[in-house]
C-alpha cells in the first residue's frame, strides 16, 4: 500500500479532474482508517501538490451545502513527474 499522499497524487494521473470529495470517495476503501484521511488534510495535500507544480486548478463550483469545491488536474508535465517517481 502506498502512503496516502502518494495515492492522492497517483489518483490525479487517472482522472481528467477531481476535487477533495472525489479523492476521498475514490480512496475511502483503502485509506479511510488513516488519521490524515479527512477533508482538511486532503485539501492541504492537494494544495501542496499545486504549490509544487504537480497539479493545477481546473475549475471551481459550489456543492449542495454551498461549500466551495476546487477541482484540480495533473497537467502533462506534472503527471509525468508523478508517474516517474510513484510507480
Backbone as JSON Lines, residues from 0, in Angstrom:
{"i":0,"aa":"X","n":[0.84,-1.18,0.0],"ca":[0.0,0.0,0.0],"c":[0.9,1.25,0.0]}
{"i":1,"aa":"X","n":[0.56,2.17,-0.87],"ca":[1.3,3.44,-0.97],"c":[0.95,4.35,0.21]}
{"i":2,"aa":"X","n":[1.85,5.26,0.56],"ca":[1.48,6.31,1.52],"c":[0.3,7.11,0.97]}
{"i":3,"aa":"X","n":[-0.51,7.66,1.85],"ca":[-1.72,8.38,1.44],"c":[-1.42,9.5,0.45]}
{"i":4,"aa":"X","n":[-0.42,10.31,0.71],"ca":[-0.12,11.41,-0.21],"c":[0.27,10.9,-1.59]}
{"i":5,"aa":"X","n":[0.97,9.78,-1.66],"ca":[1.32,9.19,-2.95],"c":[0.05,8.74,-3.67]}
{"i":6,"aa":"X","n":[-0.86,8.11,-2.93],"ca":[-2.11,7.64,-3.54],"c":[-2.92,8.82,-4.07]}
{"i":7,"aa":"X","n":[-2.93,9.93,-3.35],"ca":[-3.65,11.12,-3.8],"c":[-3.05,11.61,-5.12]}
{"i":8,"aa":"X","n":[-1.74,11.75,-5.17],"ca":[-1.09,12.21,-6.4],"c":[-1.34,11.25,-7.55]}
{"i":9,"aa":"X","n":[-1.19,9.97,-7.29],"ca":[-1.39,8.97,-8.35],"c":[-2.83,9.0,-8.87]}
{"i":10,"aa":"X","n":[-3.78,9.25,-7.97],"ca":[-5.19,9.33,-8.39],"c":[-5.37,10.41,-9.45]}
{"i":11,"aa":"X","n":[-4.71,11.55,-9.27],"ca":[-4.86,12.63,-10.23],"c":[-4.31,12.3,-11.61]}
{"i":12,"aa":"X","n":[-3.47,11.28,-11.71],"ca":[-2.97,10.88,-13.03],"c":[-3.96,9.95,-13.75]}
{"i":13,"aa":"X","n":[-5.04,9.58,-13.05],"ca":[-6.0,8.64,-13.64],"c":[-7.33,9.29,-14.01]}
{"i":14,"aa":"X","n":[-7.5,10.57,-13.67],"ca":[-8.76,11.26,-13.93],"c":[-8.5,12.57,-14.64]}
{"i":15,"aa":"X","n":[-9.53,13.07,-15.32],"ca":[-9.41,14.35,-16.01],"c":[-9.27,15.49,-15.01]}
{"i":16,"aa":"X","n":[-10.07,15.47,-13.95],"ca":[-10.02,16.46,-12.89],"c":[-10.74,15.89,-11.68]}
{"i":17,"aa":"X","n":[-10.45,16.45,-10.5],"ca":[-11.09,15.97,-9.28],"c":[-10.98,17.02,-8.19]}
{"i":18,"aa":"X","n":[-11.91,16.94,-7.25],"ca":[-11.87,17.78,-6.06],"c":[-11.57,16.88,-4.86]}
{"i":19,"aa":"X","n":[-11.41,17.45,-3.69],"ca":[-11.1,16.66,-2.5],"c":[-12.17,15.61,-2.22]}
{"i":20,"aa":"X","n":[-13.43,15.96,-2.45],"ca":[-14.51,14.99,-2.23],"c":[-14.37,13.78,-3.16]}
{"i":21,"aa":"X","n":[-13.97,14.02,-4.41],"ca":[-13.75,12.92,-5.36],"c":[-12.61,12.02,-4.9]}
{"i":22,"aa":"X","n":[-11.54,12.64,-4.43],"ca":[-10.39,11.89,-3.95],"c":[-10.8,11.03,-2.76]}
{"i":23,"aa":"X","n":[-11.54,11.61,-1.83],"ca":[-11.99,10.85,-0.66],"c":[-12.85,9.67,-1.05]}
{"i":24,"aa":"X","n":[-13.75,9.87,-1.98],"ca":[-14.63,8.79,-2.42],"c":[-13.82,7.67,-3.09]}
{"i":25,"aa":"X","n":[-12.84,8.05,-3.89],"ca":[-12.04,7.05,-4.6],"c":[-11.12,6.26,-3.68]}
{"i":26,"aa":"X","n":[-10.59,6.89,-2.65],"ca":[-9.59,6.24,-1.8],"c":[-10.16,5.71,-0.48]}
{"i":27,"aa":"X","n":[-11.44,5.91,-0.27],"ca":[-12.07,5.54,1.0],"c":[-11.84,4.08,1.37]}
{"i":28,"aa":"X","n":[-11.98,3.19,0.44],"ca":[-11.85,1.76,0.72],"c":[-10.52,1.38,1.32]}
{"i":29,"aa":"X","n":[-9.43,1.93,0.81],"ca":[-8.1,1.56,1.28],"c":[-7.58,2.45,2.41]}
{"i":30,"aa":"X","n":[-7.97,3.71,2.42],"ca":[-7.3,4.67,3.29],"c":[-8.17,5.29,4.38]}
{"i":31,"aa":"X","n":[-9.42,4.9,4.51],"ca":[-10.32,5.55,5.47],"c":[-9.85,5.4,6.91]}
{"i":32,"aa":"X","n":[-9.01,4.42,7.2],"ca":[-8.51,4.24,8.57],"c":[-7.29,5.1,8.89]}
{"i":33,"aa":"X","n":[-6.75,5.81,7.9],"ca":[-5.61,6.69,8.14],"c":[-6.05,7.94,8.9]}
{"i":34,"aa":"X","n":[-5.24,8.38,9.83],"ca":[-5.54,9.57,10.62],"c":[-5.69,10.8,9.72]}
{"i":35,"aa":"X","n":[-4.87,10.91,8.68],"ca":[-4.9,12.07,7.78],"c":[-5.98,11.97,6.72]}
{"i":36,"aa":"X","n":[-6.79,10.92,6.76],"ca":[-7.86,10.78,5.76],"c":[-9.07,11.57,6.21]}
{"i":37,"aa":"X","n":[-8.97,12.88,6.03],"ca":[-10.08,13.8,6.3],"c":[-9.97,14.93,5.29]}
{"i":38,"aa":"X","n":[-11.05,15.61,5.09],"ca":[-11.1,16.6,4.02],"c":[-10.05,17.7,4.19]}
{"i":39,"aa":"X","n":[-9.88,18.18,5.41],"ca":[-8.94,19.27,5.65],"c":[-7.51,18.85,5.27]}
{"i":40,"aa":"X","n":[-7.09,17.68,5.68],"ca":[-5.73,17.22,5.37],"c":[-5.57,16.9,3.89]}
{"i":41,"aa":"X","n":[-6.62,16.36,3.26],"ca":[-6.52,16.08,1.83],"c":[-6.45,17.36,1.01]}
{"i":42,"aa":"X","n":[-7.23,18.37,1.41],"ca":[-7.15,19.67,0.72],"c":[-5.74,20.24,0.87]}
{"i":43,"aa":"X","n":[-5.16,20.13,2.05],"ca":[-3.79,20.62,2.26],"c":[-2.8,19.87,1.38]}
{"i":44,"aa":"X","n":[-2.95,18.56,1.25],"ca":[-2.05,17.77,0.4],"c":[-2.19,18.17,-1.06]}
{"i":45,"aa":"X","n":[-3.42,18.38,-1.5],"ca":[-3.66,18.78,-2.89],"c":[-3.09,20.16,-3.16]}
{"i":46,"aa":"X","n":[-3.29,21.08,-2.22],"ca":[-2.76,22.44,-2.4],"c":[-1.23,22.45,-2.37]}
{"i":47,"aa":"X","n":[-0.63,21.56,-1.59],"ca":[0.83,21.44,-1.58],"c":[1.32,20.94,-2.94]}
{"i":48,"aa":"X","n":[0.62,19.97,-3.5],"ca":[0.98,19.46,-4.83],"c":[0.85,20.56,-5.87]}
{"i":49,"aa":"X","n":[-0.16,21.4,-5.73],"ca":[-0.31,22.53,-6.65],"c":[0.85,23.51,-6.49]}
{"i":50,"aa":"X","n":[1.19,23.83,-5.25],"ca":[2.29,24.76,-4.99],"c":[3.62,24.22,-5.52]}
{"i":51,"aa":"X","n":[3.76,22.91,-5.55],"ca":[4.98,22.27,-6.06],"c":[4.94,22.03,-7.56]}
{"i":52,"aa":"X","n":[3.87,22.47,-8.22],"ca":[3.8,22.39,-9.68],"c":[3.35,21.06,-10.25]}
{"i":53,"aa":"X","n":[2.84,20.16,-9.4],"ca":[2.4,18.86,-9.9],"c":[0.95,18.88,-10.37]}
{"i":54,"aa":"X","n":[0.14,19.72,-9.76],"ca":[-1.27,19.86,-10.11],"c":[-1.55,21.33,-10.41]}
{"i":55,"aa":"X","n":[-2.65,21.56,-11.11],"ca":[-3.1,22.94,-11.3],"c":[-4.62,22.99,-11.19]}
{"i":56,"aa":"X","n":[-5.09,24.15,-10.78],"ca":[-6.53,24.34,-10.61],"c":[-7.21,24.28,-11.98]}
{"i":57,"aa":"X","n":[-8.32,23.54,-12.04],"ca":[-9.05,23.39,-13.3],"c":[-10.32,24.25,-13.3]}
{"i":58,"aa":"X","n":[-11.06,24.21,-12.2],"ca":[-12.3,24.97,-12.1],"c":[-12.77,24.91,-10.66]}
{"i":59,"aa":"X","n":[-13.86,25.6,-10.38],"ca":[-14.46,25.54,-9.05],"c":[-15.96,25.69,-9.17]}
{"i":60,"aa":"X","n":[-16.67,25.22,-8.15],"ca":[-18.12,25.39,-8.07],"c":[-18.54,25.28,-6.61]}
{"i":61,"aa":"X","n":[-19.82,25.31,-6.38],"ca":[-20.37,25.18,-5.03],"c":[-21.09,23.84,-4.94]}
{"i":62,"aa":"X","n":[-20.94,23.15,-3.81],"ca":[-21.65,21.89,-3.63],"c":[-23.05,22.15,-3.09]}
{"i":63,"aa":"X","n":[-23.78,21.1,-2.79],"ca":[-25.16,21.21,-2.32],"c":[-25.27,21.96,-0.99]}
{"i":64,"aa":"X","n":[-24.19,21.98,-0.22],"ca":[-24.18,22.67,1.07],"c":[-23.59,24.08,0.97]}
{"i":65,"aa":"X","n":[-23.47,24.58,-0.25],"ca":[-22.87,25.89,-0.52],"c":[-21.43,26.0,-0.04]}
{"i":66,"aa":"X","n":[-20.7,24.9,-0.11],"ca":[-19.28,24.91,0.18],"c":[-18.52,24.92,-1.14]}
{"i":67,"aa":"X","n":[-17.45,25.68,-1.18],"ca":[-16.64,25.79,-2.38],"c":[-15.92,24.47,-2.65]}
{"i":68,"aa":"X","n":[-16.0,24.01,-3.89],"ca":[-15.24,22.84,-4.34],"c":[-14.28,23.31,-5.4]}
{"i":69,"aa":"X","n":[-13.01,23.04,-5.2],"ca":[-11.99,23.4,-6.17],"c":[-11.52,22.11,-6.85]}
{"i":70,"aa":"X","n":[-11.56,22.11,-8.15],"ca":[-11.14,20.94,-8.94],"c":[-9.73,21.18,-9.47]}
{"i":71,"aa":"X","n":[-8.92,20.15,-9.42],"ca":[-7.54,20.21,-9.89],"c":[-7.32,19.12,-10.92]}
{"i":72,"aa":"X","n":[-6.27,19.29,-11.71],"ca":[-5.87,18.21,-12.62],"c":[-4.35,18.17,-12.7]}
{"i":73,"aa":"X","n":[-3.85,17.01,-13.05],"ca":[-2.42,16.85,-13.26],"c":[-2.15,17.17,-14.72]}
{"i":74,"aa":"X","n":[-1.47,18.29,-14.96],"ca":[-1.12,18.65,-16.33],"c":[-0.08,17.65,-16.84]}
{"i":75,"aa":"X","n":[0.25,17.71,-18.1],"ca":[1.1,16.69,-18.73],"c":[2.44,16.54,-18.01]}
{"i":76,"aa":"X","n":[3.09,17.64,-17.73],"ca":[4.4,17.58,-17.06],"c":[4.27,17.08,-15.62]}
{"i":77,"aa":"X","n":[3.23,17.54,-14.93],"ca":[3.01,17.09,-13.56],"c":[2.72,15.6,-13.5]}
{"i":78,"aa":"X","n":[1.87,15.12,-14.41],"ca":[1.56,13.69,-14.45],"c":[2.8,12.86,-14.76]}
{"i":79,"aa":"X","n":[3.64,13.36,-15.66],"ca":[4.87,12.64,-15.99],"c":[5.79,12.56,-14.78]}
{"i":80,"aa":"X","n":[5.89,13.65,-14.03],"ca":[6.73,13.65,-12.83],"c":[6.18,12.7,-11.78]}
{"i":81,"aa":"X","n":[4.88,12.75,-11.55],"ca":[4.24,11.85,-10.58],"c":[4.49,10.4,-10.97]}
{"i":82,"aa":"X","n":[4.25,10.08,-12.25],"ca":[4.41,8.7,-12.71],"c":[5.86,8.25,-12.7]}
{"i":83,"aa":"X","n":[6.8,9.19,-12.85],"ca":[8.2,8.82,-12.8],"c":[8.64,8.4,-11.41]}
{"i":84,"aa":"X","n":[8.12,9.06,-10.4],"ca":[8.55,8.8,-9.03],"c":[7.65,7.84,-8.26]}
{"i":85,"aa":"X","n":[6.38,7.74,-8.65],"ca":[5.46,6.86,-7.95],"c":[4.98,5.8,-8.95]}
{"i":86,"aa":"X","n":[5.45,4.62,-8.79],"ca":[5.1,3.53,-9.72],"c":[3.79,2.89,-9.34]}
